């Protein structure tokens, strides 16, 4: 896809066309999992995994489309610590070009620089408020753009920064990030859209 700097990300195997089984038809719908560091040749982004789905086969080339995003296991585990509140929220959003995506965000409460108390727990009412605000931000950020723009937002963690900024008044958060993205429904396949 055009949102990444590396277009050629790998190879996949297929058995030759036999009888009614056409190799190119068998390829469609395969989901590849690629590390974002490989797609953008940027080592700092190595904790995100991108899932791409093969939509179209042209000769020896498979054209893929965005299918999902997740954090690597070690990144998720490195964030989770004791003495802080973990806040998660999820929502289903429809992008302007008809994709239905489910976004999961994760955030943690933040200690003050000169804090004496060992823990920094948010009250459950604050958590509810934050969660509501998270869902609002996700719907606003993802619902007004096309899937392509959304992926561009997900890579530099725009939504997470926005959440941190807007929830500052409720409880200061740190490490707010989109933990996972699933594409639930796709619009009817359109080759011209994919070519863009």
N, C-alpha and C positions, 0 to 999 in steps of 0.2 A: 504493500500500500504506500501511497505517496507521503504519508505523514512521517515516515522514517527515512533516515539518510541512506541506509543500506537496502538496496532493492532485492539483491540476491541473498537469501538467508540460509538456504540449505537444499538438500535433495531428499526425495522420498521414493520408496520402491513400489513397484507395481508388477503384477503378473501380466504377461502379454495378452492381447485380445484373443479370446477363444470362443468360437461359436457366437452365442447371443450376448456374451459378456464383453462389453466394450471397455477397454482399459480407461479411457478418459472419463467414462461415466462412473466407473468404480472410484476414481480419484475424488470426484466432487463430494463435498461434505466431510472430507477428512479434516481433522483439527490438529494444527501443529502448535507446539508450545516453544516459544523462542524467548531467550532472555533479552531484555531491553538494551542491555549493554552491547549485545551483538548487533542489534538493529540500528543503534545510533552511534556505535563505536565510541561510547562514553562510559568509562568504568564506574563512574559514580552512580549510575542508574542500575547497577547489577542486581538490586534487590527486587526488581519488578519483572514479572513474567508476563509476556503477551501471548494470547492465544489467537491464532489466525485460522480461518476456515477457508478451504479451497473452494472457490465459487465457479471457476471457469478454467478449462484446460486449452491452451493454444500451442499446438505442436509439442515441443518438449518443455514448455513453460506452464507453470500453474499460477493462476492469478488468485491471490488470497484477499480476504476481507477481515476486518477486525472482529474477533469473536469473544474477547474477554481479557481481563487483566487481573493478576493477583500478586500479592507480596510473597516473597520467598519465606519459607518456614523460619529460617534463622533470623531474618529481619523482624518478623512478628514476635518471635520469642525474645529478641534482644530489647524490644520496647517494653515488654511487660515486666513490671517490678512490683515489689511490695510497697506499702505505705502511700499508695496513690489510687485514685479512682479511675477505672477504665470505663469509657463511655462509648457505646456503639450505637449506630443507627443505620437503617436501610430504607430504601424507597424505590419504587418503580417509576421511571420517567420515560416519556415518549419524546424522542428527538424530533426535530422539524422534518427530517426526511423519512419518518415512519418507523424507525427502529425503537423497540421497547427494551430499555436497559434497566437492570437492577443494580443500584449502587450501594455498596456497603462502606461506611466510614468508621474510623476508629480514632479515639482521641484520649489523652490522659491529662489529669489535672497536674498543675505545675506548682512547684515550690517557689516561695518568694526567696530572693537572694539572701535576705538577712533573717530567715525564719528560724525559730527556735524549736517549735513543735516538730516531732519526727515525721508525722504523717500530714498529708494534705488531701483529706477526703471532702468531696462535695456532698451537700445534702441532697436527698432524693428529689426534692422539689426543684433544686437547681439542675440536677441531672435531667429531669423531665423537660425543663425549659431549654436546656442546651440541645437535647435531642430534637425538640421541636424546631429549634433554630437551624440545626443541621439539615433536617429534612427540607426546610424552606429553601436553604441555600442550594442544596443539591438540585431541587426541582427547578429553581430559577436558573442555575448555571447550565443545567443539561437540557432543560426543556426548550430553550430558545435557540439552540444551535443544531447544526447537522452533526452526524456521528463523527465525521472527520475532525470538525472543530473540537468536539468533545474529547477525542483522543489527544489532540494537541494540548488541551487543558490538563488532561490527566498526567501527562508526562512531567511537566514542571511542578505538579502538585498545586495548581491554582486554587482548586476547591478547598484543599486543606488549609491553605494560608487564609482564605476568605473566612473559613469557619473560625480559625484562631482569632482573627481580627474582630469578628462580629460577636463572639461569645465572651470577649474580654470583660464586658460589664457584668456578666453573670458569675463566671469563675474563670481565672486565667488557665488556658489549656496549652499543652505542648504536644508535639508530634501528631497533630491532626492530619490524617492522611486517608486517602481512598484505599481501603483494604482489598476490595474486590469489585470487579465489574463483570456482570453477565449480560450477554445479549439474549433476551428471551424470545423476541419475535423480530423477524426481518420482513421488510416490505418485499413486494414481488421483485424477483431478480432483474436487474437492469444493467446490461453490459456497458452502456455509455457512462452510467454513474461510476461503475467500477473502474473504467478506463481513466477517469479523472484522477 
